[in-house]
Each structure stands twice: as C-alpha cells, then as structure tokens.
Amino acid sequence: MQRRSANREQIASNTGVSDVNDDELGRLADANLALTWRTLGRTGRAAVAEQGPVCLVATGIPSAFFNGAYATAPTVDPDASVRGAIEFMHRNDVPWLLWVRAGVDDALIEAGRQAGLRHAGGPPCMGLFPIPPAPALPHGLEIETVTDLGGLVVHQDLGSRGSEMPLEIMQRLANENTLQEPDLAIVVGRVDGVPVSTAMVSVTGTTAGVYTVATPAEHRRHGYGEALTWAAVAEGVRRGCDHAILQASPAGRPVYAAMGFRHLGDYIQLEGPPPEGA
C-alpha cells in the first residue's frame, strides 16, 4: 500500500532511520500528532490550515480537545502565530487548545499566556524505539483490522464507551472516510465474539502513532488495552514503521512504560478563546 509523504508544507517530515534518540523521537511524535489531526479533520470535513510549523484544525465539535493548534517546531514570530490561531478558531467559533511539547517553543507558550490563553494541563508524549516483539495475546482475545462499516460501528461504540465520550463525537472522528485513508488503520479485539477493546494507528513516514485506545469499564483489567496497543503498533510495522509514539492518559502511562515506551516530555496545553478584551 502506497503511503503519502508526511512532509507537507512546513511540518517536519519523518524518515526511516537506523537509530532514533529521544529528541528525534519527540520531533517525529509532534509531526505525527499534527498530521493525524489534520487527516482526521479532513475525513470529518473540518476546517484545516497551516501557519508555518503550526497545524490548525477546527472540527466544529464544541469541546476544546477536538480543536487544536499543534506546534511541530519553533515559530519565527510566536506572537503572530498565536494571533493567527486565535483568529482561525474565532472564525470557526470553537473552543480550542494550543499544543506545544515542553522545550519545543517556550516563546510560543509565553505568547499564548500573554494573549490570555489558559493553562489546561497536557498529556505526556511517549515513544518506543526499537519496537520489540509483541507478547502473547490474553487468553481468548482475537484481534482484527477493520475493513468494513460493521467493524467501524464496533470501533465507534467501543471508543465512545471506553473513553466516556458521546457516541456522536466518535462517529464524527471515525467515519466512512476514515476507512479510505491509507495512513489510518483501526483494530478491534473480541473475546468469544464480544467486542472488548479497540485502537487506531496513524502512519506518517516510519512513525506509528497510536490513538483511541479504548476499553469499556466492564472489560478492563484483562490486558486488552495493552494488547490492542501492540496490535496497532504491529499494523504500523506491517506498513513500514520502525518506531511508535502516543500521548498517554494517567491510567495508561504506567502500562505504556512497562511496554517500553519512553517519556519524551509533556505537552503543554493552553486553552482558548482568550477572555474578551485580553
């Protein structure tokens, strides 16, 4: 399957390499995050724009997490970048988050704060290189890659219940167009035919970005989420990836650390819009 290059506009490209240090892995993670949201935005008919090394995506979902300005490298004019992001999100009438991994562009973070954006926390960025062999699956678990609408509906349901997210949001983020994207793949796990966990992989260059790992509460503590993470990574490897990245939840971080994922720094999230008059 042919993959499109991740080198688009000013977002850094991913290239196959024989060794990846943490700085490089972090850069590749930032690029994967931005490009993944751009792809999801395109499949969901979101507003998407580029502003130098900042990718802007407004899905229209009225929750800040689903609309973002993703920095992948230092900006030339941080104040102008923040102004541009504020104007873009204002035109699309959405709350939003500025995402900057710690150490990538401290001036952009400060510019955001000076503009009135509010601190909103941020998840750790984690990376895996090299990719080791995956362990055996939990007893009875069978995993498949989704190829049809029936599997997509299962993924939407698991993602909604596992992430405690409204189903309509999952349906916007993962839709019929998602199945046509050559750089995205969804995996679903079942036990005795019952869907128990899901995940998605987004391939940019040789980076496998793991997203939407979700296991409903009644199926947790069996290792299914970890197994679906490995399955997403394996699908990335099948497509030519040699490293993997993700953003971890508090509950997932120790699991990913035990799998071998390394901490690459926390994302700093600043929430907009700024207060009127800021």
C-alpha positions as CSV (number, residue, x, y, z in Angstrom):
1,M,0.0,0.0,0.0
2,Q,1.4,3.3,-1.0
3,R,1.7,6.0,1.7
4,R,1.7,9.7,1.2
5,S,4.7,11.5,2.4
6,A,4.5,13.2,5.8
7,N,6.5,16.2,4.6
8,R,3.7,18.6,4.0
9,E,4.1,22.4,4.0
10,Q,6.3,23.3,7.0
11,I,5.5,20.3,9.2
12,A,8.7,18.2,9.7
13,S,9.0,15.0,7.6
14,N,9.6,11.5,9.0
15,T,12.3,9.4,7.5
16,G,13.4,5.9,8.0
17,V,16.5,5.9,10.3
18,S,18.7,3.3,11.9
19,D,18.7,5.0,15.3
20,V,16.3,7.4,17.0
21,N,17.3,9.4,20.1
22,D,14.7,10.9,22.3
23,D,15.0,14.4,20.7
24,E,14.4,13.0,17.3
25,L,11.6,10.7,18.5
26,G,9.9,13.7,20.1
27,R,10.1,15.7,16.9
28,L,8.6,12.7,15.0
29,A,5.8,12.5,17.6
30,D,4.9,16.1,17.2
31,A,4.7,15.8,13.5
32,N,2.6,12.6,13.8
33,L,0.2,14.3,16.2
34,A,-0.3,17.3,13.9
35,L,-0.7,15.3,10.7
36,T,-3.1,12.8,12.4
37,W,-5.4,15.5,13.5
38,R,-5.2,17.1,10.0
39,T,-6.1,13.7,8.5
40,L,-9.0,13.2,10.9
41,G,-10.1,16.8,10.3
42,R,-10.1,16.2,6.5
43,T,-12.1,13.0,6.8
44,G,-14.6,14.8,9.1
45,R,-14.8,17.9,6.9
46,A,-13.2,20.1,9.5
47,A,-11.5,23.5,8.8
48,V,-7.8,22.9,8.4
49,A,-4.9,25.4,7.8
50,E,-1.2,25.7,8.1
51,Q,0.7,28.6,9.7
52,G,4.4,27.8,9.4
53,P,5.1,24.9,11.8
54,V,1.7,25.1,13.4
55,C,-1.2,23.0,12.1
56,L,-4.7,24.4,12.8
57,V,-7.7,22.1,13.0
58,A,-11.2,23.1,13.9
59,T,-13.6,20.1,13.8
60,G,-16.6,22.1,14.9
61,I,-17.1,19.9,18.0
62,P,-17.9,22.2,20.9
63,S,-15.1,20.9,23.1
64,A,-11.6,22.3,23.3
65,F,-9.8,19.0,23.0
66,F,-11.1,18.4,19.5
67,N,-9.9,21.7,18.0
68,G,-6.2,22.4,18.1
69,A,-3.2,24.3,17.1
70,Y,-0.3,21.8,17.0
71,A,3.2,23.2,17.1
72,T,5.8,20.9,15.5
73,A,8.9,23.2,15.6
74,P,9.9,26.7,16.8
75,T,7.9,29.5,15.3
76,V,9.6,32.6,13.7
77,D,7.1,35.0,15.2
78,P,5.3,33.5,18.2
79,D,3.0,36.4,18.8
80,A,1.9,36.4,15.2
81,S,1.4,32.6,15.4
82,V,-0.8,32.9,18.4
83,R,-2.8,35.8,16.8
84,G,-3.3,33.7,13.7
85,A,-4.5,30.7,15.8
86,I,-6.9,32.9,17.8
87,E,-8.4,34.4,14.6
88,F,-8.7,31.0,12.9
89,M,-10.6,29.4,15.8
90,H,-12.7,32.6,16.2
91,R,-13.8,32.3,12.6
92,N,-14.8,28.7,13.2
93,D,-16.5,29.6,16.6
94,V,-14.9,26.8,18.6
95,P,-13.0,26.4,21.9
96,W,-9.6,25.1,21.3
97,L,-6.2,24.0,22.7
98,L,-2.7,25.1,21.7
99,W,-0.4,22.1,21.9
100,V,3.3,22.6,22.4
101,R,5.6,19.9,23.8
102,A,7.8,21.3,26.6
103,G,11.1,22.6,25.2
104,V,10.0,22.9,21.6
105,D,8.9,26.5,21.6
106,D,8.9,28.2,25.0
107,A,8.4,31.6,23.4
108,L,5.1,30.3,21.8
109,I,3.9,29.2,25.1
110,E,4.7,32.5,26.7
111,A,3.0,34.3,23.8
112,G,-0.1,32.2,24.3
113,R,-0.2,33.1,28.0
114,Q,0.3,36.8,27.3
115,A,-2.6,36.6,24.9
116,G,-4.9,35.3,27.6
117,L,-4.9,31.6,26.8
118,R,-5.4,29.5,30.0
119,H,-3.3,26.6,31.2
120,A,-5.2,23.3,30.7
121,G,-2.6,20.7,31.7
122,G,-1.4,18.3,29.0
123,P,-0.5,14.6,28.5
124,P,2.9,13.1,28.4
125,C,4.4,12.2,25.0
126,M,5.9,8.7,24.9
127,G,7.9,6.9,22.2
128,L,9.0,3.4,21.5
129,F,12.2,2.5,19.6
130,P,13.2,-0.1,18.7
131,I,9.9,-1.9,18.5
132,P,10.3,-5.3,20.3
133,P,8.3,-8.4,19.6
134,A,4.8,-8.3,21.0
135,P,3.9,-10.6,23.8
136,A,1.2,-13.3,23.5
137,L,-2.4,-12.2,23.5
138,P,-4.5,-12.5,26.6
139,H,-6.5,-15.8,26.7
140,G,-9.4,-15.9,24.2
141,L,-8.6,-12.5,22.7
142,E,-8.8,-12.3,18.9
143,I,-7.8,-9.1,17.0
144,E,-8.8,-8.0,13.5
145,T,-8.2,-4.9,11.4
146,V,-11.4,-3.1,10.5
147,T,-12.2,-3.1,6.8
148,D,-16.0,-2.5,6.6
149,L,-18.8,-0.4,8.1
150,G,-19.7,-3.1,10.6
151,G,-16.3,-3.0,12.1
152,L,-16.3,0.8,12.1
153,V,-19.6,0.8,14.1
154,V,-18.0,-1.5,16.7
155,H,-15.0,0.8,16.9
156,Q,-17.3,3.8,17.4
157,D,-19.2,2.1,20.1
158,L,-16.1,0.9,22.0
159,G,-14.4,4.2,21.6
160,S,-17.4,6.0,23.0
161,R,-17.9,3.7,26.0
162,G,-14.3,3.2,26.7
163,S,-13.4,6.9,26.6
164,E,-16.7,8.0,28.1
165,M,-17.3,10.2,25.1
166,P,-20.6,10.9,23.4
167,L,-21.2,8.5,20.5
168,E,-21.8,11.3,18.0
169,I,-18.3,12.6,18.6
170,M,-16.8,9.2,17.9
171,Q,-18.9,9.0,14.8
172,R,-17.5,12.3,13.6
173,L,-13.9,11.4,14.3
174,A,-14.1,7.9,12.8
175,N,-16.4,7.8,9.8
176,E,-16.8,6.1,6.4
177,N,-14.0,8.3,5.0
178,T,-11.6,7.0,7.7
179,L,-11.7,3.6,6.2
180,Q,-10.5,5.1,2.9
181,E,-7.4,6.7,4.4
182,P,-4.3,4.7,3.5
183,D,-2.4,6.0,6.5
184,L,-5.0,5.1,9.1
185,A,-6.0,1.7,10.4
186,I,-8.4,0.6,13.2
187,V,-8.0,-2.6,15.1
188,V,-10.7,-4.3,17.3
189,G,-10.4,-7.1,19.8
190,R,-13.1,-9.7,20.6
191,V,-13.4,-12.4,23.2
192,D,-16.0,-15.1,22.4
193,G,-17.3,-12.8,19.7
194,V,-17.9,-9.9,22.1
195,P,-16.0,-6.7,21.2
196,V,-13.9,-5.7,24.2
197,S,-11.3,-3.1,23.1
198,T,-10.1,-1.0,20.1
199,A,-7.3,1.2,18.9
200,M,-6.2,3.2,15.9
201,V,-2.8,3.7,14.2
202,S,-1.8,6.7,12.1
203,V,1.2,6.2,9.9
204,T,3.4,9.2,9.0
205,G,6.6,8.2,7.3
206,T,8.1,5.5,9.5
207,T,6.2,6.6,12.7
208,A,3.3,4.6,14.0
209,G,1.1,6.9,16.1
210,V,-1.3,5.0,18.4
211,Y,-4.6,6.7,19.2
212,T,-8.1,6.0,20.6
213,V,-7.0,3.0,22.8
214,A,-10.4,2.4,24.5
215,T,-11.7,-0.5,26.6
216,P,-15.2,-0.2,28.2
217,A,-15.1,-0.5,32.0
218,E,-16.6,-4.0,32.1
219,H,-13.7,-5.4,30.1
220,R,-10.8,-3.7,31.8
221,R,-8.0,-5.3,33.9
222,H,-7.6,-8.2,31.4
223,G,-4.7,-6.7,29.4
224,Y,-6.9,-6.0,26.4
225,G,-5.9,-2.3,26.1
226,E,-2.2,-3.2,26.1
227,A,-2.8,-6.0,23.6
228,L,-4.7,-3.6,21.2
229,T,-1.9,-1.1,21.6
230,W,0.6,-3.8,20.5
231,A,-1.8,-4.6,17.6
232,A,-1.9,-1.0,16.5
233,V,2.0,-0.9,16.6
234,A,2.2,-4.1,14.7
235,E,-0.1,-2.8,12.0
236,G,2.3,0.2,11.8
237,V,5.3,-2.2,11.5
238,R,3.5,-4.0,8.7
239,R,3.3,-0.7,6.9
240,G,7.0,0.1,7.3
241,C,7.2,1.8,10.7
242,D,10.3,1.3,12.9
243,H,9.1,3.3,16.0
244,A,5.9,4.2,17.7
245,I,4.5,7.2,19.6
246,L,1.5,8.1,21.7
247,Q,0.1,10.5,24.2
248,A,-0.7,8.8,27.5
249,S,-3.6,9.1,29.9
250,P,-2.8,8.9,33.6
251,A,-4.1,5.4,33.7
252,G,-2.3,4.3,30.6
253,R,1.1,5.8,31.3
254,P,2.4,3.0,33.6
255,V,1.1,0.4,31.2
256,Y,3.0,2.0,28.3
257,A,6.1,2.5,30.3
258,A,6.1,-1.3,31.1
259,M,5.8,-1.9,27.4
260,G,9.0,0.1,26.8
261,F,7.6,3.5,25.8
262,R,9.9,6.3,27.0
263,H,8.8,9.7,28.3
264,L,9.6,12.4,25.7
265,G,8.3,15.4,27.6
266,D,4.8,16.6,28.4
267,Y,2.6,18.5,26.1
268,I,1.6,21.9,27.4
269,Q,-1.9,22.8,26.6
270,L,-3.2,26.3,26.6
271,E,-7.0,26.8,26.2
272,G,-8.7,29.4,24.1
273,P,-10.5,31.5,23.3
274,P,-9.0,34.2,25.5
275,P,-11.3,36.3,27.6
276,E,-12.9,39.2,25.8
277,G,-10.6,42.2,26.0
278,A,-7.4,40.2,26.6
